[in-house]
Amino acid sequence: MPASGPVARRTFVLGAAAAAGTAALGGTASAAAFGWSDDGANYVIDTGAQLVFKVGKSNGDLTSLVYRGVEYQGYGGKNSHIESGLGSSTVTIGQSGSTILVSVTHGTLRHYYAARSGENNIYLWTNKADTSVSATRFILRVRAGLFLNDEPDSYTYAPTAIEASDVFAKPDGQTRSKHYSKLRVADYTHVGWSSGGVGLWIVRSNHEKASGGPFYRSLLRHQSADGGGLYEILYYGQNQTEPERFGLQGPYVIALTDGGAPSASLFPGTLTTPWADSLGMAGYVGASGRGRVAGVGITGRDTAYAYTVGLANSAAQYWGSARVSDGYFSIPGVLPGTYTLTVYKDELAVHTGTVTVTAGTTTTLNTIAIPASNDPSNATAIWRIGDWTGTPRGFKNAELMTYAHPSDVRAAPWTGNVVIGSGTETSAFPCYLWKDVNSGIVVYFRLTAAQAAAAHTLRIGVTTAYANGRPQVVVNDTWTSAIPSPPTQPGTRSLTNGSYRGNNHTFTYSVPASAWLTDTGAYNTLRINVVSGSGTTSYLSAGTSIDAIDLLA
């Protein structure tokens, strides 16, 4: 426990290695409750409220987190830190008025902790300049026994590893993994736990230097017998669709509360940090150095679905929701530059353009009109399974697969054929198809005489694939399509780690009239096989996630 008495008044000089990043800081450590001290191995920071934390002087780890006299930091003998710990680093501290800043330098990486007088928050920034340092996450390690968590994204009571040493099964057949977050980045502002009148949270940053966009799913938290972990993912390669971005990411916030959620003023898109403008953090850009994009509206929308507008270039990413009534959107806090603007119907891109952002100004866009041809749902179909949303939502097991392994006892059988007109076409069709699990599922359907006399286009939309799994189709066991080329997809696991989010792709098949049955009372059959020369067995065989299937008129 850090000393609770006064901190000796002292003058300090910043180390040369960190001077460039903290040149604006100087002065003395105050003798008031808010201040910092040096216990030899750590810098000890007291926020003057109820939070005292320590940062290791040799490595920049968060070595202690004491709130209301209780130590929360640490499990398994490990500290909280960037990635698995940076190791030997140059660590300096400075105080500027009501702000204390700890600066960590490790090679080309800069990491910062900031405390504000009277706040039970720790503000963090991480600047990764290149690939020389592995820094994909900050993990807050929390002692066991302080919070109870058995949510689907936890390890709790799951002793048997069933895949890659990071997916586990409980004795009752339910599965657990740190990957099973259930939520997309756009779905949450904070993660954590609450118990006994104390809440411990990480409030995520705006993810402008992360990758994967608003619909990416990644680690949020986990818990085991040793304790729990809360994550801020700066970059994660699992089922990733974009290159890594570099630069200063933050702030993300460790927030302690009286048991409730953290203040909404800390949430991404709301949090402002003018007090950090003069701290000299490497790569920091304040509000005055940023711009805003605003759209008058979006026409051509299907109002049954939410629409999102995303901005992305090699340096940054942002997004905002389109208003239901008219499609108006506003995306503030954007770094200057030219971006690709994408309008998503649910998670399906239905419009792209470009926009240039200038610091200190708002770029106002006229109404964006989505052509009807950009939304595949607008095409007239003889029948359709699901809808074109860029997700497998509504298909069998789709929701469960965002927080469970396909082998989970709660999953409905992955096999079973589908009859068009049954009313259960979508809910009966599995969200995922694997070469070694349920390849060869059959769709039964009837055609009128006029329909059977014509050629038709069959479309199968997918959201991602594992091991180049893609659909080859057989009609009435007489006509077989060519094997399609595999589209570009992430090369890592996806279908077994809670993520269907890859690169949306539509396979099209031109089926000749000769393939159809002319007996209007008979069922035509469409057999969907998964083909690939890659993958292993079972749920790690080649597979793909389904968005929609339809036969066009």
N, C-alpha and C positions, 0 to 999 in steps of 0.2 A: 504494500500500500504506500502511495506517495505521502510525504509529510503534509500535514494540514496547516502547519504554521506559516508565518510570513516568509516570503522569498527574499533573500538578501538583494539589496539594490546593487546592480552591477552594470558596467559598460561592457559591450561586446562588439567584436569585429567579425564580419562574415568571412568564411574561408574563400580563398581565391577561386576555387573550382566552381563555387555557386554564385559568385559575385554578379555574373552576367544575368542570372535568373532572378536575383533578389536585390538588385542594386538600390531599389527604392526604399528598402527597409533600413532602419537604424534606430538609435536611441538606447533606452535602458529598459530592463525588466522591472515592472512595477512591484512595489511591496504590497499592493492591494491583493484581494482574493483572486482577481483575475491576473494571471501571469504565468511565468514558466520558471523552472529550475533545472538543474543538472545533477542527477544522482550518480554520475560517473559513467554508467552504461547507457543511460537514456536521458532524453529531454522529457521533462514532466510538465504537462500543460494543464492548468486548472482554468476552466471556462468561467469561474466565478459564479456558477449556478450549482449544479449537482453532478457535474461530469469532470473527471480527471482522467487523462490518458497519457500514455508514454509512447515515445518513438525511439527505437534503438539507434544509438549514435553510430554504430558500425555498419548497419545494413538497411536502415529505413523501415524496418518492420514496425507494425503496431503491436507493442509488446504487452500493453495493459489497457483495459477499458473499464473504469470503475464508475458506476452510476449509483448514487445514493448509498455509497459505501460497499457495494457488491461488485466483485470482479466478474465481468462477463467474457473477457477475452480468453481464447485458447482452448484447444482440445488436442489430445494426442501429443502433447509436448510441442505443438506448433504455434507460431505466431500468426497474425493476420498480415497479409502482404500482397504485393503484386505477384502474379503467377504462383510459383512455389517458393518465392523468396528471391530477392535480387542478389544476395550475398554482399561482399565487401562494397561499400558505397561511401560517398562523401555526403555527410548529413549536416546541415546548418540550420540555425533557428534565428528568427528576428521578430521584433514586435514593432508595429506601427499603430499607435493609438489603441483602438479597441480590437485590433486584429493581430493574432500571432500566426506566423507562417513557418512551417518546417519544410525545407527543401532537400530533396534526395537526388543525388547525381550518381548514375551508374552507367558508365560508357556514354552512349548518346541518349540515354533515357533520362527524363526528368519526371519526378513525382513530387506532389505537394500535398501537405495537410494544412488546413487553416482552421483556426478557432476564433470565435467571436465572443466578446464579453457578454456574459449573461445568457448565452445560448447553450443548450444541450445537444449541439450538432457538431460534426466534424465534416468540413468541406474538403473534397479530394479532387485533384486533377492529375492526369497522367499524360505525358507527352512522349510518345514513341516515334522516333525520327526515322527508323529504318528497321530492317530485319535482323540487325546484329544482336538485339536483345529480345528474348521471348517474353512478351508482356501482353497476354490476351485477356487477362481478368484481374480484378481485385477480389480477394476472398476474405470475408470477415468470419473468423473462426470463433465459435461461441461454445462455452463450457457446457458439458452435459448436465441434465437435471434442472435447468433453469426454465426451459420451455418444452411443452409437449407438442409434437408435430407428427401426425400420421397422414398427412396429405399425400396425394398421388406422386408428388415430386420428391418424396423422401426415401431414404434407405431404411427407415425404422422397421424393425422386426422382419427383415428380409435377408435371411442368412445365406441363401444358396445362390451363387453366381451362375447364371445360365447363358450369358453372352459377354465376351470381351472384358470380363472382370468389372463391368460397370452396369450391368443389368442383373437384377436379383429377383428371386422368387420367394414369397412367403409360404409357410406350410399349407395355407389354404388355397394356394394356386394363384393368388394375386401377385402382380409384379411391381417392382419399384426400381427407379433409377434416378440419378441426379439429372438426367436428360429430360425427364418427363415433367416439363414445366406447365403444360396445358395451355399456356398463354403465349400469344404473339407479343412482340415488343410493343406494338401500338395498344395492347390491351391492358397494360399495367403501368403504374407510376412508381410503385414501391413494393418491396417484398420484405417479409420479416415475421416476427412472432409477437404475441402479447400474452402475458400471464402475470397474475399477482400484482396488478396495478403498474406493470412496467411493459412498455413496448419497445422493441429493438428492431430498427428498420434500415434498409438501404434504399434510398430514393435514387432512381436511375437518372443518368444524365440524358441529354437530348439525343445522344447516339449519333451526333453529326460526323464523328470519325470512325464509327462502327461500320459494318457492312451487312448487306442482306435485306435492307429496307424495312418497312413497317410491319411486314408479316413474318419476319424471321422468328424462329423459336430457338431458344438456347437455355443454358443453365440459369436457374434462379436461386435455388436453395436445395439443401439436402440435410438429412439428419441421420446419425448412426449412434451406436452405443457410446462412441467417444465424444459426441457433441454435434453441433450443427454448423452449417456453412451458408452464408449469404453472399451472392455474387453480383458484381457489376462486370458484365462481359464487354471488353473493349474490342476484341475481335475473336471469332470462333470459327474454326475451319470445318466443323461438322455440317454437312449438307449446305455448304456455303455457295452462293451463286455469284459473288463478286470478289474482286481482288481486295486485299487489305488496304485500308487507308491509314495515313500517318498524320501526326500532329497532335495538338493538345486536345484531350477529351475531358470534359467536365464542365461544371462541377457535378459530381455525384456525392451524396450526403449520407453519412451515418447519423441517424437521428434517434435519440432516446426520448420517450414520452411517458406520460402517466398511465399508459395502457391503451390509449387511443391511437388512431392513425397519425402519421406525421402531418404537420401543417401543410395545407394545399399551397401555401406560398413557396414551398420547397420543390414543388412538382416541376418536371420539365415543361417548358413553354410558359411557365409562370415565374419561376425563380429568376431574380435579377441580382447581380453582384457588383453594383457600382463601387463598393468598398474594396473590390479586388483590382480595380483598374490601375492603381498605382503600385501594386506589389511587385511588378517586374517579372512575372512568371513567363518563361519562354513559350512563345506561341500564343499568348493570351490576346484575344480580340474582344474589346468591350462593346457595349451596345452601340456606341457611336460609329463603330467600324463595321456595322452590319446593316443589311437592308431587309426589306419585306416584299413578299409577292402576294398580291391579292387578285382574285378572279371575280368578275361581275357575276358570273353564273355558268352553269353547264346545262345545255339542252341535249335531248336525245337520251336521257337517262331512263332506266327502268326503276321506278320509284319503289319497287319491292326490295331493292338492295341499297346498301350503303355504298357511297363512293368516296374514294380517297385520292388526293392529289399528291404525288411524290416528286421531289426534285433530287437529282443525283448527278454528280460528276466524279472524277477520280479523287477529288479532295474532300468531298463532303456529301451528306445526304440529309434530307428533311422530308417531312410530310405533314399534311393537314386534312381534316375531314371536310367534305363538301356538305353544305347545308341542305337538309332534306327538301325544303320548300322550293329552292331555286338553284342550288348548286354553288352558291357563293362560298369562297374559301379564302383563308388568310394564313400565310406561313411567315411568321416573324423570325428575327434573329438569324438571318441567312448570311453566310460569308459572301463577299463579292465574288462574282464569276459567272460563267455561262453554264447553265444546267439543262439536262434533259428533263422535260416535264412529262409525267405520265399520269393519266387518269385511269383509275382502277374501278371497275364494277366488282364489288366485293374484292377478290384478289386477281381478277383478270384484267390485263391491260387492254383498254378499248380506245385509247387515244394517246399519241405522243407528239411532242413539240419541243421547242427550246425557249428558254427565257434567260435574260441577262440581268443580274442583280448588282446594284451599285450601293456602296456604303451610304447610309444616312437618308436613303430615299425608298419610296414604295413603288415597285413596278406593278402597274395596274393592267390587267389583261381584259380584253373584251370577252364577251360571252363565247365560251368554247362549245362548238357544235359537234357532237359525236355522230358521225355518219352511221346510218342503220346497218350498213355492211360491216362495220367494225365490231358489232356484237353478234357472235354466231347464234345467239338465241333468237335473233330476228329471222333467220332462215326458216322457211316452211318445211316442216318435217312430217313424214308419215308416222313416225313414232320417235320418242326421245326418252332416254333414261337419264335422270338427273337434269341439271340445268348448267349452263356455261357460266361458272362463277370463278374459275381458277382454283377451286377447292373440291375435295371429295365429299363435302357436306351433304348429308342426307343419305349417303350410301351406307350399307351395312358395316357396322363397327367404326365408322369414321370418327365420331366424337371420342370414343374410347382410345383410339390410336394416338391421340395427342398426349396421353398420360399413362399408357400401358404398352407392354410388349404384345405382339400378335398371339403369343401362346397363352396369354392371360386367361384364367378360367372364366372371366366375365365376357369374353368375346364369343359372339355367335359363330356357328360353324362357317368356315371360310368357303366351303363348297356349296353347291346347290344351284340349280338352273332357274331361269327367269322366264315368265310368260308375259308378253305385252298384252295389256288390257286387263290384267289381274288387279290393278290398283296398287300393287306392292312392288312394281318394277324397280324403283330406286332403292327402297329399304331392303329388298331381298338381294340386290346385287352387291357383292363385296367391294369395299373401297379400294382394296389392294389386290393385285393378282401376282402370283409367283410361279415361276417355272416348275418348282418342285412341290408346290402346295395345292394350287387350285387352277392351274392352267387347263384350258379346255372347257370352261364354263359355256353353257349353251343358252342362247336367247331364242325363244319361240315366238313367231309372229305370223299373222295372216296378211295377205295382200289382195286387193281387188283385182279383177281381170285387167283393168286398165293399168294398174300399178305393176302387175306382173309382166306386162307387155313392154315395159320400158327399162332402160338402164337407170341405175340410181347411184348416188354417191353416199357412201357410208363414212361417218366421221367418228373417231375415237379421240377424245381429248384427255391428256395426262398432265399431271402437275409436277411429277418428278419421276425418276427411275433409279433403280439400283443395279449395278453391274450390267448396264446397257439393256435391261429388259424392255422389250417393246412388243406390241401386239401384231400377230399374224392371224388373218381370219380365214375361215372356211365356211362357205355357204352351201347348205344342203348336201354336204359331204361330196360335192362334185366340183366346186370351183374354189380354188385356193389362191389367195393373194400372194404377191411377191413379198419377200421379207423386207420390211422398210429399214432404211438406214437409221441408226440411233441418233437422236438429237443430243446436243450438248447438255449434260446434266452433271451435278456434283458427283465426285468420285468416291465419296465416303458413305457410310451407313445413313439411311434416312428412314425407311419404313419401319425399322425396329427401334428407333430412338426418338420417337414422338414427333417426327416432322415429315409432312408431305410437301413442304414448300421448296420447290426446285425451279426449273424453267418450264413454264406452261408451253405445251406443244400439241398440235393437232395432226393426227395421222388421217389421211384421206384415202379411200379405196374406191375405185371405179368398178362397180359390179355390173356385168353385162346382163341384159334381159334373159339370156339363155340360162342364167344361174337360178332363176326363180321357178317355183312350182306354179303351174297354170291352174291347178285345182284350187279354187278360192276357199274351199272348206278345209284345206290341209294347212298345217303349220309349216312355214319355212323355218329353217334353223340357221343360226349364226353361231359358229363356234369360235371362241377367242382363245388363242394359244399365246403363251409368252415365250419368245425366242431370244436366245443370246448364247454366245460361246463363253460367257463369263459367269462368275458367281460360284457358290459352293452348294450347300444343301439346305433344305427346309426354308426357314424364313430369311436366310442369307443367300438363297438362290436368287437368280435374276428376277427382278420384279418391277412393278410400276403402280402408280397411284392414279385412279380414274377421276376425271373431271365431269365428263358427259359422253354419252354415246347416242348418236341419232342416225336415222336413215332419211335422207332428204327426198322430198317429193320430186 
